[in-house]
Amino acid sequence: MSELSGRELLGEWRRVMDSVVASASAAGEELPRRLLEPMQRQLELVQDVLERERRLQRQVAGRLFAPADSIFDLLEQNGRMLRSQAEGLEAAGRALEQTAGLVKRQAELFDRTITALREPTERAKAAAGLERRVRNSGDRESRRGGSA
């Protein structure tokens, strides 16, 4: 025999009780009424027990899955946080790249300015017959092979 669900079991119990009441009603009016009242009370109690059991099962299932739900919530938060950090790093990278470009342009302008400022003095030295000064190895002139 297969196991019956709570509702099926309750339905089966009602059919049996209806059969008992029908059999007892043949014996007279007073007997079925006296049997029916306690049986109805039993039925109410059984229904109450079944409802409590269902409620308990829902609570147990909720408590059983609560840790898993919490873990998934934390993982989702972690994913959002990582995405936010990645976006921040991307923005910082773009800012650093722009800053590096600006500093590079400043260095180029500085080199051109020095070259432009040095030109008149170099011509004046040449006109006076002075030898050109040997520059440090980090100078532009020495990087270009010593030519002005």
C-alpha positions in Angstrom: 0.0 0.0 0.0 1.4 3.4 -1.0 1.7 6.2 1.6 -1.1 8.7 1.5 -0.6 12.4 1.7 -2.2 14.3 4.7 -5.2 15.4 2.6 -5.7 12.0 1.2 -5.5 10.4 4.6 -8.0 13.0 5.9 -10.4 12.3 3.0 -10.1 8.5 3.6 -10.8 9.1 7.3 -13.9 11.1 6.5 -15.2 8.4 4.2 -14.8 5.8 6.9 -16.6 8.1 9.4 -19.4 8.8 7.0 -19.8 5.1 6.6 -19.9 4.6 10.4 -22.5 7.4 10.8 -24.6 5.9 8.0 -24.5 2.5 9.6 -25.3 3.9 13.0 -28.2 6.0 11.7 -30.0 2.8 10.9 -30.0 2.0 14.6 -31.7 5.3 15.5 -31.4 9.1 15.6 -29.8 9.6 19.0 -26.9 7.2 18.6 -25.5 8.8 15.4 -25.6 12.3 16.9 -23.8 11.1 20.0 -21.1 9.4 17.9 -20.9 12.3 15.4 -20.0 15.1 17.8 -16.7 13.5 19.1 -15.9 12.3 15.6 -16.2 15.9 14.3 -14.0 17.1 17.1 -11.5 14.4 16.2 -11.6 15.5 12.6 -11.0 19.2 13.6 -8.0 18.0 15.7 -6.6 16.0 12.9 -7.0 18.9 10.5 -5.2 21.2 13.0 -2.4 18.6 13.4 -2.0 18.5 9.6 -1.8 22.3 9.3 0.7 22.5 12.1 2.8 19.8 10.4 2.7 21.7 7.1 3.7 24.9 8.9 6.5 23.1 10.7 7.8 21.6 7.4 7.8 25.1 5.8 9.7 26.5 8.8 12.3 23.6 8.7 12.7 24.0 4.9 13.1 27.8 5.3 15.8 27.3 8.0 17.5 24.6 6.0 17.8 26.9 2.9 18.6 30.1 4.8 22.4 29.6 4.9 22.5 28.8 1.2 20.4 32.0 0.5 22.8 34.0 2.6 25.8 32.6 0.8 24.3 33.5 -2.6 23.5 37.0 -1.3 27.1 37.5 -0.2 28.4 36.2 -3.5 26.2 38.6 -5.4 27.4 41.5 -3.2 31.0 40.4 -3.7 30.5 40.3 -7.5 29.0 43.9 -7.4 32.0 45.0 -5.3 34.5 43.5 -7.7 32.8 45.1 -10.7 32.9 48.5 -8.9 36.6 48.0 -8.1 37.3 47.1 -11.7 35.5 50.2 -13.0 37.5 52.3 -10.5 40.8 50.8 -11.6 39.9 51.4 -15.2 39.1 55.1 -14.5 42.4 55.4 -12.5 44.3 53.8 -15.4 42.8 56.3 -17.9 43.7 59.2 -15.5 47.3 57.9 -15.2 47.6 57.5 -18.9 46.4 61.1 -19.5 48.7 62.4 -16.8 51.7 60.5 -18.3 50.8 62.1 -21.7 50.7 65.5 -20.2 54.0 65.1 -18.4 55.6 63.8 -21.7 54.3 66.9 -23.6 55.6 69.1 -20.8 59.1 67.5 -21.1 59.0 68.0 -24.9 58.1 71.7 -24.5 60.8 72.1 -21.9 63.4 70.6 -24.2 62.3 72.9 -27.1 62.3 75.9 -24.8 65.9 75.1 -23.6 67.0 74.6 -27.2 65.4 77.9 -28.3 67.0 79.7 -25.3 70.4 78.2 -25.9 70.6 79.0 -29.6 71.4 82.7 -29.3 74.2 82.0 -26.7 75.6 79.3 -28.9 75.7 81.7 -31.9 77.3 84.4 -29.8 80.0 82.0 -28.5 80.7 80.8 -32.1 81.0 84.5 -33.2 83.4 85.2 -30.3 85.5 82.1 -31.3 84.8 80.2 -28.1 84.7 76.4 -28.2 81.4 74.8 -27.6 81.0 73.4 -24.2 80.7 69.6 -23.9 77.4 68.7 -22.4 76.5 66.0 -20.0 75.6 62.5 -21.4 71.9 63.2 -20.5 71.7 66.3 -22.7 69.8 66.3 -26.0 72.9 67.3 -27.9 74.8 64.2 -26.8 71.8 62.1 -27.6 71.7 63.4 -31.1 75.3 62.8 -31.7 76.8 66.1 -30.6 75.3 68.3 -33.4 73.5 71.5 -32.7 
